[in-house]
Amino acid sequence: MTETIQLFTTAGCHLCEQAEAMFEYLVKNDKDVSSRLTMLPVEIAGDEALVERYGVRIPVLAKSDQELGWPFELEELKDWLLK
């Protein structure tokens, strides 16, 4: 069974694109990540509550009751994803 990781993002966010690319790299190159996790991009622009919560913090990844906000490096992302 896989867990879905949410990526709070918006169009034109280059940092969000970097975060998504890092996740995709891990999915392609790490069997633990690819077998356990999928990503669901969440566009914040159409939701005032999400803009208020994440507007200046994106990209933010979320799972269960945990969040990982930018900046983060590849190893930090991997560690967070697999805990």
C-alpha positions as CSV (number, residue, x, y, z in Angstrom):
1,M,0.0,0.0,0.0
2,T,1.4,3.4,-0.9
3,E,1.1,6.7,1.0
4,T,0.3,9.9,-0.8
5,I,2.5,12.9,-0.2
6,Q,0.9,16.2,-1.0
7,L,2.9,19.0,-2.6
8,F,1.4,22.4,-2.0
9,T,2.3,24.4,-5.1
10,T,1.2,27.0,-7.6
11,A,1.8,27.6,-11.2
12,G,5.1,29.2,-12.1
13,C,6.8,28.4,-8.8
14,H,10.3,27.3,-9.7
15,L,11.1,26.1,-6.2
16,C,8.0,23.9,-6.4
17,E,9.3,22.5,-9.6
18,Q,12.7,21.7,-7.9
19,A,10.9,20.0,-5.0
20,E,8.9,17.9,-7.4
21,A,12.0,17.0,-9.4
22,M,13.7,15.9,-6.3
23,F,10.8,13.6,-5.4
24,E,10.7,12.2,-8.9
25,Y,14.4,11.6,-8.8
26,L,14.0,9.6,-5.5
27,V,11.1,7.6,-7.0
28,K,13.2,6.6,-10.0
29,N,16.4,5.9,-8.0
30,D,15.2,4.5,-4.6
31,K,13.1,1.4,-4.3
32,D,12.0,2.3,-0.8
33,V,10.6,5.6,-2.0
34,S,9.0,4.2,-5.2
35,S,7.4,1.3,-3.5
36,R,5.9,3.3,-0.6
37,L,5.0,6.8,-1.9
38,T,3.2,8.7,-4.5
39,M,2.9,12.5,-4.9
40,L,-0.3,14.6,-5.3
41,P,0.3,18.2,-6.3
42,V,-2.2,20.5,-4.6
43,E,-2.7,23.9,-6.4
44,I,-3.2,26.5,-3.7
45,A,-4.3,29.4,-5.9
46,G,-7.9,28.6,-5.9
47,D,-8.3,28.2,-2.2
48,E,-8.1,31.2,0.1
49,A,-7.3,29.1,3.2
50,L,-4.5,27.3,1.4
51,V,-3.1,30.6,0.1
52,E,-3.2,32.0,3.6
53,R,-1.5,28.9,5.1
54,Y,1.1,28.2,2.4
55,G,1.3,31.3,0.2
56,V,4.7,32.4,1.3
57,R,6.0,29.0,2.4
58,I,5.6,26.9,-0.8
59,P,6.8,24.4,-1.7
60,V,5.5,22.4,1.3
61,L,5.3,18.6,1.4
62,A,2.7,17.0,3.7
63,K,2.0,13.5,4.9
64,S,-0.2,12.5,7.8
65,D,0.3,15.3,10.4
66,Q,3.8,16.2,9.2
67,E,5.1,18.9,6.9
68,L,8.4,19.6,5.3
69,G,8.9,23.2,4.1
70,W,11.5,24.6,1.7
71,P,14.4,24.7,1.8
72,F,15.5,21.1,2.0
73,E,18.2,19.0,0.3
74,L,17.7,15.6,-1.3
75,E,19.0,13.6,1.7
76,E,16.7,15.6,4.1
77,L,13.8,14.9,1.8
78,K,14.6,11.2,1.6
79,D,14.9,10.9,5.4
80,W,11.6,12.8,5.9
81,L,9.8,10.7,3.3
82,L,10.9,7.4,4.9
83,K,10.3,8.1,8.5
